[in-house]
Amino acid sequence: MSTLSSVRTAATDRLQRRLWDRRAESWEKEGSLGLESVIEAVLRTASAGPGTVVVDLGCGTGQLSLPLARSGAEVTAVDLSPEMIRTLTAKATQEGLEGISGIVSPIEQLDLGPETVDLVVTNYTLHHLLDADKQRLVKMAHRWLRPGGRFVVGDMMFGRGASARDRSIIASKVMVFLRRGPAGWWRIVKGIVRFSLRLGERPVTIERWQQYFEAAGFSDLSVTPIVAEAAVVVGVKH
Ligand SMILES: C[S@@+](CC[C@H](N)C(=O)[O-])C[C@H]1O[C@@H](n2cnc3c(N)ncnc32)[C@H](O)[C@@H]1O
C-alpha cells in the first residue's frame, strides 16, 4: 500500500470538494498574485517531452497538465474537485489532446506504484496540506519516481513572520488587498484567520521544503524564488 496516511475525514473531503468545485470557474481569472510566472517557472523546470510520464498533484483546471500534454507527455491529473477535473477534461477534449487522464482524489489518498513515473509536478496546492502530509507526500513522490525522475514543487513558500522575508511577504499581500477596498479588506480578515489558525492555508518556508526533500532522499536540489511569495523547488531521485 503506497497511499499517504492522513487525518482526512469524509466530512473534510466533502467540505473541500464543495469549496473547490465552487472555485473551478473563477480560479483562472482570480488566482493568486503572480500565478502565471510561477506556472511558467514550473513548466520550464519540468521540461517534459514526448513520452514523459507525469503526475500533476492538485491540477485544478489544467494550468500545468494541459501544456505538459501538449508537449507530448502522458499526464495523470489529480484533484479532489470533480468540477476541476471536469473542466480540465472538457478543455483537453476540445483541443483534441490525448495522453491526459483525470483522477478525482485527495492527494493524501493517491495510490501509485513504486518507480512508475518520470516527473511529479504540483503548483499552488501543497500549502493546503497539513505539514505532516506535505512531508509524507515528498517521501511518496520519491517512491513513485523512477531513478533520474524529478519532483517539481511550485508554491507559496513563507513562514508565519519569524524572518524579515516572511514579514515583507505578509505586508505586501496585505497592501495589495487593502488597495482593493471593502472586498479586499474582507479577504484580509479571512486570510488572517485562516493563516493564523492554519485553516486550509498552511505555507511553509523554502528551508522547510528543502529539509523535506533531503529527508526523503532527493538530491541535486535547486530552489528558484519566482515572485515575492512563491518559489520552485526541484529535487532528483538517483
Ligand atoms: C490553488 S489551486 C491550483 C490549481 C493548479 N495547480 C494551478 O496551478 O492553477 C489548488 C488546487 O488543488 C486542489 N486541492 C486542494 N487540496 C487538495 C488535496 N488535498 N488533494 C487534491 N487536490 C487538492 C484544489 O481542488 C484546486 O484545484
The ligand as an SDF file (V2000), in Angstrom:
LIG
                    3D

 27 29  0  0  0  0  0  0  0  0999 V2000
   -4.8840   26.8530   -5.8470 C   0  0  0  0  0  0  0  0  0  0  0  0
   -5.4740   25.6340   -6.9430 S   0  0  0  0  0  0  0  0  0  0  0  0
   -4.0900   25.3470   -8.0390 C   0  0  0  0  0  0  0  0  0  0  0  0
   -4.5020   24.6870   -9.3130 C   0  0  0  0  0  0  0  0  0  0  0  0
   -3.4190   24.4970  -10.3620 C   0  0  0  0  0  0  0  0  0  0  0  0
   -2.3800   23.5990   -9.8890 N   0  0  0  0  0  0  0  0  0  0  0  0
   -2.8110   25.8090  -10.7940 C   0  0  0  0  0  0  0  0  0  0  0  0
   -1.5930   25.9700  -10.7220 O   0  0  0  0  0  0  0  0  0  0  0  0
   -3.5470   26.7100  -11.2170 O   0  0  0  0  0  0  0  0  0  0  0  0
   -5.3700   24.2510   -5.8300 C   0  0  0  0  0  0  0  0  0  0  0  0
   -5.9860   23.0130   -6.4100 C   0  0  0  0  0  0  0  0  0  0  0  0
   -5.6530   21.9350   -5.5630 O   0  0  0  0  0  0  0  0  0  0  0  0
   -6.7950   21.1650   -5.3010 C   0  0  0  0  0  0  0  0  0  0  0  0
   -6.5890   20.5930   -3.9670 N   0  0  0  0  0  0  0  0  0  0  0  0
   -6.5010   21.2290   -2.7730 C   0  0  0  0  0  0  0  0  0  0  0  0
   -6.2390   20.3590   -1.7900 N   0  0  0  0  0  0  0  0  0  0  0  0
   -6.1550   19.1320   -2.3770 C   0  0  0  0  0  0  0  0  0  0  0  0
   -5.9170   17.8210   -1.8940 C   0  0  0  0  0  0  0  0  0  0  0  0
   -5.6840   17.5990   -0.6070 N   0  0  0  0  0  0  0  0  0  0  0  0
   -5.9210   16.7990   -2.7870 N   0  0  0  0  0  0  0  0  0  0  0  0
   -6.1510   17.0210   -4.1070 C   0  0  0  0  0  0  0  0  0  0  0  0
   -6.3850   18.2350   -4.6110 N   0  0  0  0  0  0  0  0  0  0  0  0
   -6.3830   19.2840   -3.7650 C   0  0  0  0  0  0  0  0  0  0  0  0
   -7.9840   22.1070   -5.4130 C   0  0  0  0  0  0  0  0  0  0  0  0
   -9.1720   21.4390   -5.7420 O   0  0  0  0  0  0  0  0  0  0  0  0
   -7.5120   23.0420   -6.5190 C   0  0  0  0  0  0  0  0  0  0  0  0
   -7.8830   22.5880   -7.7780 O   0  0  0  0  0  0  0  0  0  0  0  0
  1  2  1  0
  2  3  1  0
  2 10  1  0
  3  4  1  0
  4  5  1  0
  5  6  1  0
  5  7  1  0
  7  8  2  0
  7  9  1  0
 10 11  1  0
 11 12  1  0
 11 26  1  0
 12 13  1  0
 13 14  1  0
 13 24  1  0
 14 15  1  0
 14 23  1  0
 15 16  2  0
 16 17  1  0
 17 18  1  0
 17 23  2  0
 18 19  1  0
 18 20  2  0
 20 21  1  0
 21 22  2  0
 22 23  1  0
 24 25  1  0
 24 26  1  0
 26 27  1  0
M  CHG  2   2   1   9  -1
M  END
$$$$
